[in-house]
């Protein structure tokens, strides 16, 4: 599950974010404890705790003392907004710069995007 491209605690946080975005984890749903997570993935509990704490600091998870951690009520929308911004910055802006550099008119790029087939179930999202 983990690779060497980024710290394990960051990969843990990213995995939980992906689960929230995909709907696998719902708002106010309890997440695995840091000890359960550490045991399941065979990692140091302190590493898991660091990933979870990052999510608490970002407002993605919240703690209920003595019970556990839960997905924050607005976590999915918050994460979607962050991902949308990152998508435009990292993908769209880079695509526009590349198109300009190699002489592709932006209206041609837009036409190509508009003509792309939308996978079933994705329309209107």
Backbone torsions as a table, in degrees:
resi	resn	phi	psi	omega
1	UNK	NA	-38.7	-175.6
2	UNK	-98.5	148.2	177.5
3	UNK	-123.7	-177.4	-176.2
4	UNK	-96.0	5.6	-175.6
5	UNK	-75.4	-27.0	178.7
6	UNK	-148.6	163.7	-178.9
7	UNK	-58.6	147.5	-177.8
8	UNK	-59.3	-40.6	-179.5
9	UNK	-61.0	-35.3	178.2
10	UNK	-68.8	-38.9	178.1
11	UNK	-65.4	-35.8	176.6
12	UNK	-63.1	-49.3	179.7
13	UNK	-59.7	-43.3	-179.8
14	UNK	-64.6	-38.9	179.4
15	UNK	-64.0	-43.6	178.9
16	UNK	-65.6	-39.8	176.4
17	UNK	-60.3	-44.2	178.2
18	UNK	-61.3	-38.8	179.0
19	UNK	-66.3	-35.0	176.9
20	UNK	-69.9	-46.5	-179.6
21	UNK	-61.8	-38.1	-178.4
22	UNK	-76.8	-13.7	-178.1
23	UNK	92.3	-0.2	178.1
24	UNK	-64.9	-33.2	173.0
25	UNK	-113.3	125.9	-177.8
26	UNK	-97.8	164.3	176.9
27	UNK	-58.9	138.2	-179.9
28	UNK	65.4	12.3	176.3
29	UNK	-85.2	140.2	178.7
30	UNK	-74.3	139.2	175.8
31	UNK	-101.2	163.9	177.1
32	UNK	-55.5	147.4	175.3
33	UNK	-69.6	162.2	178.8
34	UNK	-62.0	-37.0	178.7
35	UNK	-68.5	-40.3	176.6
36	UNK	-63.0	-44.2	-179.8
37	UNK	-61.2	-46.4	-179.8
38	UNK	-62.0	-42.7	-179.8
39	UNK	-66.5	-45.2	-178.0
40	UNK	-61.7	-43.7	-177.1
41	UNK	-96.4	1.6	178.0
42	UNK	56.3	53.8	177.7
43	UNK	-127.3	168.8	178.8
44	UNK	-67.0	131.3	178.2
45	UNK	-56.4	-32.0	178.5
46	UNK	-65.7	-34.3	177.7
47	UNK	-66.9	-45.6	177.5
48	UNK	-61.4	-43.8	-179.0
49	UNK	-61.2	-36.5	179.6
50	UNK	-65.9	-40.7	176.9
51	UNK	-64.6	-43.1	178.9
52	UNK	-65.6	-41.6	-179.9
53	UNK	-62.8	-36.9	177.3
54	UNK	-59.1	-42.5	-180.0
55	UNK	-67.6	-35.6	175.4
56	UNK	-65.0	-45.5	-179.9
57	UNK	-60.9	-33.2	-179.6
58	UNK	-84.0	-6.9	-179.6
59	UNK	82.9	13.0	-179.8
60	UNK	-82.5	-37.4	176.5
61	UNK	-119.1	157.9	171.6
62	UNK	-135.5	155.3	-177.3
63	UNK	-101.2	141.6	167.0
64	UNK	-115.1	112.4	-174.6
65	UNK	-53.3	127.7	177.1
66	UNK	79.6	-4.3	-178.4
67	UNK	-115.1	-49.6	-179.9
68	UNK	148.4	-161.1	-179.8
69	UNK	-112.5	147.4	-175.1
70	UNK	-135.4	157.3	177.2
71	UNK	-73.9	129.9	-179.8
72	UNK	-65.4	148.6	-176.6
73	UNK	-56.5	-35.2	-178.7
74	UNK	-105.1	15.5	-174.0
75	UNK	-59.3	-45.5	-176.3
76	UNK	-62.5	-46.5	179.5
77	UNK	-65.8	-39.2	177.2
78	UNK	-60.0	-47.8	-179.1
79	UNK	-67.0	-38.7	177.9
80	UNK	-61.5	-42.8	178.4
81	UNK	-61.9	-42.5	178.1
82	UNK	-64.2	-43.9	-179.3
83	UNK	-66.8	-38.9	177.4
84	UNK	-60.1	-46.0	180.0
85	UNK	-61.7	-44.2	178.9
86	UNK	-64.0	-38.9	178.5
87	UNK	-60.1	-48.2	-179.2
88	UNK	-65.9	-40.3	-178.9
89	UNK	-68.9	-48.6	-173.1
90	UNK	-86.0	-30.8	-175.0
91	UNK	-104.6	-58.8	-173.8
92	UNK	-67.7	-49.2	180.0
93	UNK	-60.6	-39.3	177.8
94	UNK	-66.0	-39.0	179.1
95	UNK	-65.0	-42.2	179.5
96	UNK	-63.6	-43.7	178.9
97	UNK	-61.6	-43.3	178.8
98	UNK	-65.0	-43.1	179.5
99	UNK	-60.1	-44.4	179.2
100	UNK	-63.2	-41.1	-177.1
101	UNK	-64.5	-35.0	-177.6
102	UNK	-101.5	10.1	170.9
103	UNK	82.1	23.5	176.7
104	UNK	-90.6	121.8	178.8
105	UNK	-63.8	142.9	-177.5
106	UNK	-61.9	-31.6	178.2
107	UNK	-65.5	-29.8	175.8
108	UNK	-70.7	-38.5	176.5
109	UNK	-63.5	-46.7	180.0
110	UNK	-61.7	-43.3	178.7
111	UNK	-61.5	-40.3	179.5
112	UNK	-64.7	-41.7	178.5
113	UNK	-65.6	-45.0	-179.1
114	UNK	-62.8	-31.7	-177.9
115	UNK	-82.8	-12.1	-178.8
116	UNK	-63.1	141.0	179.1
117	UNK	-73.6	132.9	177.7
118	UNK	-90.3	124.6	179.2
119	UNK	-58.7	145.2	179.3
120	UNK	-58.4	140.3	-179.1
121	UNK	87.4	-8.8	-178.6
122	UNK	-101.0	-17.1	-177.0
123	UNK	-62.4	137.3	175.9
124	UNK	81.9	4.3	178.7
125	UNK	-82.9	NA	NA
